[in-house]
């Protein structure tokens, strides 16, 4: 695979050798994928010492309206065109497995790839919202989690329910490179340079869908 390639894959166990691979999982609607997703992914590769990052393109986020949602195939192919990195893989595995909720997706991935070391990646805004997710506590208990700071959410995110409930399981930022090896629940909060790209802004500017 070249430096500009990205792979759309369904995640069959035989497709890749995932033994002892350290894999970041970035889930979402990707409506649309943008440079901010790529930036968080490359930061995760570096800060967490990961081998790969998988973009899990959701067929339909249960917490988001279908109104304004581009077709799944369009979101998937656009994500591949944005990723363009040898260690970022764009995946339709949620559609293949038939999962709608993150907790179910993670449970199935852990069963399917027992030798892989997964880390769930999310922004500080999702740390605030995660108590609205189905079986959210089990997400913390299934895989380690890396939370990336977003300026307007930092102080509030760290004082909300999820951060409080799992405060004893938070690792210091300097331990980020060993997060993939930690037994869940384990999470880290990482401050990174802000990135201006946002899917909402692209949609409001009429740049998506195309």
C-alpha positions in Angstrom: 0.0 0.0 0.0 1.4 3.4 -0.9 1.4 6.6 1.2 -1.7 7.9 -0.5 -3.7 4.7 -0.3 -6.6 4.0 2.1 -8.4 0.7 2.3 -12.2 0.2 2.6 -12.5 -3.2 4.3 -15.2 -5.2 5.9 -13.0 -6.7 8.6 -13.0 -10.4 7.9 -10.6 -12.1 10.3 -8.5 -13.4 7.5 -8.1 -10.1 5.7 -5.3 -8.8 7.8 -3.0 -10.2 10.5 -4.0 -8.3 13.6 -2.1 -10.3 16.1 -0.6 -7.9 18.7 -1.6 -4.9 16.5 -2.4 -1.7 18.4 -5.5 -0.3 16.7 -7.3 2.9 17.3 -11.0 3.0 16.5 -12.6 6.2 15.4 -16.4 5.8 15.0 -19.0 8.2 13.6 -21.3 9.2 10.8 -18.4 10.9 8.9 -21.1 13.1 7.3 -18.7 14.2 5.9 -15.2 13.0 6.8 -12.8 15.9 6.9 -9.2 17.0 7.8 -10.1 17.1 11.5 -10.7 13.4 11.5 -7.4 12.8 9.8 -5.6 15.1 12.2 -7.0 13.3 15.3 -6.0 10.0 13.7 -2.4 10.9 13.0 -2.1 12.4 16.5 -3.5 9.1 17.9 -1.0 7.1 15.8 1.9 9.2 17.3 0.7 9.9 20.8 -0.7 6.4 21.5 2.0 4.5 19.6 -0.6 2.7 17.4 -0.1 0.6 14.4 -3.3 1.6 12.7 -6.5 3.6 13.1 -9.8 2.3 11.7 -12.5 4.7 10.8 -15.8 2.9 11.6 -18.3 4.6 9.3 -21.7 4.2 10.9 -24.6 3.2 8.6 -26.8 5.3 10.9 -26.0 6.9 14.2 -28.9 6.2 16.5 -28.6 9.6 18.1 -28.7 11.5 14.8 -31.5 12.2 12.4 -31.5 10.7 9.0 -32.4 14.1 7.6 -29.3 15.6 5.9 -27.5 12.3 6.2 -25.7 11.4 3.0 -26.0 7.8 1.8 -23.7 5.3 3.5 -21.8 4.4 0.3 -21.1 8.1 -0.3 -19.9 8.7 3.2 -17.7 5.6 3.0 -16.0 6.5 -0.3 -15.6 10.1 0.7 -13.9 9.0 4.0 -11.4 6.9 2.0 -10.6 9.9 -0.2 -9.9 12.0 2.9 -8.0 9.5 4.9 -5.2 8.9 2.3 -2.7 7.4 4.8 -1.1 4.0 4.9 -2.1 3.4 8.5 -5.6 4.7 8.4 -8.2 2.1 7.2 -11.8 3.1 6.4 -14.2 0.4 7.4 -17.7 -0.8 6.7 -17.5 -3.4 9.4 -20.5 -2.0 11.4 -22.7 -2.5 8.4 -21.4 -6.1 7.9 -21.9 -7.0 11.6 -25.3 -5.3 11.8 -24.4 -3.3 14.9 -25.9 0.1 15.6 -24.5 0.9 19.0 -20.9 1.4 20.0 -21.0 -1.0 22.9 -22.2 -3.8 20.6 -19.6 -2.9 17.9 -16.8 -3.0 20.4 -17.9 -6.3 22.0 -18.0 -7.9 18.6 -14.7 -6.6 17.5 -13.0 -7.8 20.7 -14.5 -11.3 20.0 -13.6 -11.3 16.4 -10.0 -10.1 16.8 -9.0 -11.4 20.3 -5.3 -10.8 19.7 -5.7 -7.1 18.7 -5.3 -4.3 21.2 -8.0 -1.8 20.5 -8.3 1.8 21.8 -11.5 3.8 21.3 -10.8 7.3 20.1 -13.2 10.2 20.8 -13.4 14.0 21.3 -14.1 15.7 24.6 -17.6 16.6 23.3 -18.4 12.8 23.2 -17.0 12.3 26.7 -19.8 14.7 27.8 -22.5 13.0 25.7 -21.5 9.3 26.2 -23.9 8.8 29.2 -26.7 9.1 26.5 -25.2 6.1 24.7 -26.6 2.6 25.1 -24.6 0.6 27.7 -22.1 3.4 27.9 -20.4 2.0 31.0 -19.6 -1.2 29.1 -17.7 0.8 26.5 -15.2 1.9 29.2 -15.0 -1.7 30.5 -14.4 -3.3 27.0 -11.5 -1.3 25.6 -9.2 1.5 26.7 -10.3 5.0 25.7 -8.3 8.0 24.5 -10.2 11.3 24.7 -8.9 14.3 22.7 -9.4 17.8 24.0 -11.6 20.3 22.3 -11.1 23.9 23.6 -14.8 24.7 24.3 -15.5 21.4 26.0 -12.4 20.8 28.2 -13.5 21.9 31.7 -17.1 20.8 31.3 -16.2 17.3 29.9 -13.8 16.5 32.8 -16.5 17.4 35.3 -19.3 15.4 33.8 -20.7 11.9 34.7 -18.4 9.7 32.7 -15.1 11.4 33.8 -16.3 11.4 37.4 -17.4 7.7 37.4 -14.2 6.5 35.9 -11.9 9.1 37.5 -9.8 6.3 39.3 -9.1 4.7 35.9 -7.7 7.8 34.2 -4.0 7.6 33.3 -1.8 10.6 33.1 -1.1 12.0 29.6 2.5 10.9 29.7 1.4 7.3 29.9 -0.6 7.5 26.6 1.9 5.2 24.8 1.0 2.3 27.1 -2.8 2.8 27.0 -3.3 0.1 24.4 -1.7 -2.4 26.8 -3.8 -1.4 29.8 -6.7 -3.5 31.0 -10.0 -1.7 30.8 -11.4 0.4 32.2 -8.5 2.8 31.4 -8.6 6.1 29.7 -6.4 9.1 29.0 -7.2 12.8 28.2 -4.9 14.3 25.6 -4.6 18.0 24.8 -3.8 18.6 21.2 -3.6 21.7 18.9 -7.2 22.7 17.9 -8.2 21.9 14.3 -10.7 24.2 12.6 -12.5 21.5 10.5 -16.0 20.5 11.5 -18.6 18.4 9.7 -21.4 20.8 10.8 -19.6 23.8 9.2 -19.1 21.9 5.9 -22.8 21.0 5.7 -23.9 24.6 6.6 -21.6 26.0 4.0 -23.2 23.8 1.3 -20.1 21.7 0.7 -21.8 18.5 1.6 -23.3 16.3 0.3 -21.6 16.6 -3.0 
